[in-house]
Amino acid sequence: MHTISQWLNKILEFVVAALVAVTVLVVLWGVFSRFIVNVPSRWTEELATNLLTWIALLGAAIAFRQHQLLVVYYLYN
């Protein structure tokens, strides 16, 4: 059971890292298409927003599994 949990955690970490990489590529494409080609892509902003939402949710699951806390430092101070 312990090894299955570790295996699932590694998969989840890989998925989050892949989502971050895809988000970077999508945002770069949006900037390129808007400022270089002058034909803005309409889907890049929506996709980047959805990807960031999934990154936050899955990242919170990873942090919870590792017994870490999510803190908004502005409110904490």
Secondary structure, DSSP 8 states (H G I E B T S, - for coil): -HHHHHHHHHHHHHHHHHHHHHHHHHHHHHHIIIIISS---SHHHHHHHHHHHHHHHHHHHHHHHTT-----HHHH-
